[in-house]
């Protein structure tokens, strides 16, 4: 198993297309669709591959759409450990209205999982060796308990792996009750963790530190959209802006940011470099249409630009 392992309980086939204009009650002629694997951890593994790294993707797959997902990941050279389930892998639809350049994202619900299926993912990790980082990203499908990420945190400790969790709400709280290595909330999610309705800028650092001091996580990366991001540990606060680019799609940008950061961690980079490389990967993804993720050459250029700035 690779140093980086990703886990996705609710993967998807992302189908993207374009139309001249979206109007109701008419047959709309679409461009040829593009099919790509999707879902939090799956996208993290795909972005890591595009950046020249390797990972093992553990994910749930079922039905004809699941077979399609597996084929697409195989074509991209993603090492996988597949857990079969009795159902169909979900499919999402992304449509761009060319007249306004507006993007419409239709996310379908995932099928319910039974206890055997979601526990199988934990068993694979529990019997694995060599994983330094486990990345759990995305939503929990029906049938999976809200404390799943908490159970995953216990497994990560047993196999001496650092757990990075990119989710929200109660599943995130359960993970932090066991303690994780890194989380990546936005300001709204951090406010929720801190128990307030809304955080003002001057209180962000103290709120993050209170979460860290309680033992919930060692590192918090707060994504702030176009304003950049902030990385906070027990004794460091690092901020970095986002490069200014022409955005075409935001699909997969957050997952690409996580991919850039975890790959940088395996290379032993500093916290500033980890944050900057993550921002570069996330920003590079927004430069591409539909569900296309980052390109390595774009990431490297943006990363060099960020390194040249005074942060």
Beta strands, then each sheet from edge to edge (+ up, - down):
strand 1: 4-8
strand 2: 12-19
strand 3: 34-38
strand 4: 56-61
strand 5: 79-84
strand 6: 90-97
strand 7: 102-106
strand 8: 133-137
strand 9: 162-166
strand 10: 180-183
strand 11: 217-223
strand 12: 229-232
strand 13: 237-240
sheet 1: 5+ 4+ 1+ 8+ 9+ 10+ 11+ 12- 13+
sheet 2: 3+ 2- 6- 7+
end
